[in-house]
């Protein structure tokens, strides 16, 4: 049996762990630059606050109902996610981390034990759905959110009832792309889809649809992956806190993003061969303009100074004075394992020195906090960084922001 463990309203729940006064009160979390709503508590959902709605449009509703508003605190959410996953790994032998707030488990523990342990050890509420396949576990989890937090599809009758109540658009692996097609042929529920002839599914939805149908019938086709697949690319991009038109600010931002991308690259144990740098003005302005520069680097690398140098050179090549840029980013591609890289005549002891420097840099920043050591080229004051005026403290990752209990 597979279990899907899903943290309920994850970002909002993380805020409540260290601010218990928010329990029972509507809570929303905003996107970068405090632009749109990206997470809502159940109380906020009942008020009719939609996902993705711009904050300025609901400000009167926020004030009228005393809705707690928080800026996105990715440090806190990332650390709390890691705590949840570590808890699951102590409770069950095989865990596949599916997203920041979801994981599949090979169930060798009672579902209620998992739910209670995560709540007790991390403070976060979760829903647990259990089924004989990952797709059924996903459907069970959707039902668990509306029940007491745990749903087990342990009998044919319960499974059939859940399938009959599930619209095809909510099936994992089907989604909106085939919703209209299936509805056109009178297939509206998961049960009707699972009962459809194999020949018809192969013709219209191909092998993906066939695999999903088999999973709904209780035949496992998607194995548990406790080792995530290697990344194919790494992207870091951000909206600026304010429009910027000075090339110095744009260079600092790109250098900062290159530094973050390099950290991710080394964490994966990979080198990058290609880079794409891009930046653009507001798409809502009449004079919208953007620029991008894609190139192959002389050698695959994860060395931060090299990546900064290439990225800044791309900015200087594509920058045009007079434009007010609001977003920039870079993408590292063609990622390879350094162990399998072809050596060249130009390899030297200098490469070993670079590896040692990066190892020392990452160790210091991991032990004492991100950006304890950083490259000056990524900026000191960073006036261009995104706005987070309502950000809660980093309760779990910064010593200066630890909660004090008197």
Secondary structure, 3 states (H helix, E strand, C coil): CEEEEEECCHHHHHHHHCCHHHCCCCEEEECHHHCEEEEECHHHHHCCCCCCCEHHHHHHHHHHCCCEEEECCHHHHHHHHHHHHHHHHHHCCCEEEEECCEEEEECCCCHHHHHHHHHHHHCCCEEEEEECCHHHHHHHHHHHCCCCCEEECCCHHHHHHHHHHCEHHHCCCCCCCCHHHHHHCCCCEHHHHHCCCHHHHHHHHHHHHHHHHHHHCCCCCCCCCCCCCCCCCEEEEEEEEEEECCHHHHHHHHHHHHHHHHHHHHHCCEEEEEEEEEEEECCCCCCCCEEEEEEEEEEEECCHHHHHHHHHHHHHHHCCCCCCEEEEEEEEECCEEHHHCCCCCCCCHHHHHHHHHHHHHHHHHHHHCCCCCCCHHHCCCCCCCCCCCCECCCCCCCHHHCCCCC
